[in-house]
Each structure stands twice: as structure tokens, then as C-alpha cells.
Amino acid sequence: MKVFVDTNVLAAASIAAHPHHAQAFDVVEKVKEGAWRGCVSLHSWVEYFAVMTRTPFVPRVHPADAWRYLDENIRSCFELLSPSGDDYDAALRQCASMGLTGGIVHDSLQLQCARSAGCDRLYTFSLRNLRLIAPVDWQDRILAP
């Protein structure tokens, strides 16, 4: 099974004190163990680093630690997907046609990337946003860990 893992799941998996750590960690572990084929977008790659180094976790996450987690736990186990210009276009067009504003465009790009890559599931903690913009045939593929 090919799964797309959203940035918020990667962040929860890497912070032991996060309220959703256990569930998120299980998803990442299934990919690392080879039970699932995992994918993340390059957008998530950059977004993860920004979130981890900016959020006031206690203790703070040093940029070198954020990079180390990405390098050791994501790059080595997950397929990195590069959204195409068509993916960005589809994500923006989707939001514009639905009258959506703000950060949901990031969710739209993640969904478009997962769809373009032929993923079977998308794991996220942004269920409401992603299900709002997802086509009917994707509604049951968007899951929380």
C-alpha cells in the first residue's frame, strides 16, 4: 500500500510530548519497516523544517535536530515527491473555485500531490480541510493515524 504522510503527522511523530505522537509514530514506523510504501512532498519537507524550528516546543528543536530527523527518518524511508507546475495549478484552481482562502491551499497541494503519485491513502490530522476539498472518490482515503 502506498501512503502519503502529511506534515502534521511527521511533526507529531518526531515530538514525544505531542498529544498524537503514538499514532503518528506508528504510521512512520510502518513505512520505515517496509509494511507501507511512504511518500511525502518536497513541500512537506520544507514545511516540516519551518514548523519544527519555529514552534515553541519545550525544549526547542534546534535546526540541526530538525534536519537530522528529516535525513535519518524521512529521506531514507519515504519517496520524496516533487509537485509539478500542474499540481500547483490544480491546487490553486481548486481553492479559487471553492472560494477558499488562506492556508487551506497547502492542504490542497498535499492532496493533489498524493493523487498525482497514485497513493492509496493520505494520513493527516487536517481531516476537515482535506475532506472538504477532496473529490468524492478520495473521501474515504483521507485518514487520521
N, C-alpha and C positions, 0 to 999 in steps of 0.2 A: 504494500500500500504506500502510495506517495502522499506525504502530508506537507502542508505549508504551515510554518510556525510564525505567528505574528510577533512583533517586537515586544509587546507587553508580556507574552509568555516567556520569551528569552530573559527578560529582566526579572520576572518573578522566580524563574529557575535559578538565577545566579545570586539571589539575596536570601539567605536562610531565614531571616526575620520577616520576610514578605508573607502576608496572610495567605497567599495562594502558592507558596513555594512548593509544597509537596506535590500538588497536582501538576504544576508546570515542570518540575524536575522529572517527574515520571515520563512526560512527553519527550523531553530532551534525551533521557536515558534510553527510551525505546529506539530513538534514532541512532544514538551512539552504539547501542548493542546490535544494530542491524535489523531489528524487527520491523522497522519502518524506514522508508527512504524519505529523508527530510529535506525540505527546501526553505530558504529564506531569501528575501530580495536584498539587493545591494542597498536599497532604500532603508530596509530594516537594519542592516549592518551599520550604517551611519547614524540612524536614529537611536539605536541601542547605545552607541558610544556617547551621544549627546545626552540622552536621558540618564545614563548611569553616572556620568561625571557632573551632572547639574543638579539632580535630585538630592535633597539634604538627608541622605541615608546616614544612620549612625552605626558605625563610623562611616565617614565619607569614602566614596570609591575614588581611588587615585586613577588618573588616566592610564597609567601603566597596567593597573589591575584590570581595568575595563578591556584594554587591548588584549591582555593575556587570556582573559575568558573567551573573547571572540576567537582568538587564534587557536587556543587549545581545545575548545569545546564546540565551536561552530564551524570554523573553516575546515577542520579536519574531518567533520562528520556530515555536514549539510552541503547540499548543492546550492551555490550562490547564483541566484537568478538576476540577470540584468534586465530591468524593464526597458522595453523598446519605446521608441517615439510613439508608436501606435498604442502601447499600453497607457502612456501618459495622456494621450489624446482621448482614449476611451474613458479613462478615469475622470478627466475634467469634463468631458461631454456629459457623462452620467450625472455628475453633480449639478451641472448647469441645467440640464433638462428637468431635474427634480427640484430645482430651486434651493439646493443645499449650499450652505456656506461654511467657511472655516475648516477646522481640522479633519472633518469627515472625508475630505479629499485624500488624505493619507490612507484612510481605510479603503477608499475606492481604488487607489493604486495597488494596495496589497491584494485586494480581491482580484483585480484584473491580472496581476502578476501570477497568482495561483491558478487562475483559469487558463491563462496562456500556456502555463507549464504543464497542464493536464493533471493537476493534483486532484486526489480523491477527497481530501478533507482540508479544512483550514482551521487551525486551533488559535483561539483568541479569547481575550476577556472583554472584547468590544462587541459582544453578540448583537446588541440592539442596533448599533450603527451598521454593522456588516450585513445583518439580515434585512435591514431597511433598504439597502442599495442592491442586494443580491437578486439575480433572476430567480424565478420560481424553482428551476432545477438545481439551484445551489443552496436553497434554504436549509435543507437537512444535512448539508455537508459542512456547515459552519458550526463548530462546537467549542465549548469551553473545556479545558482539560479536566 
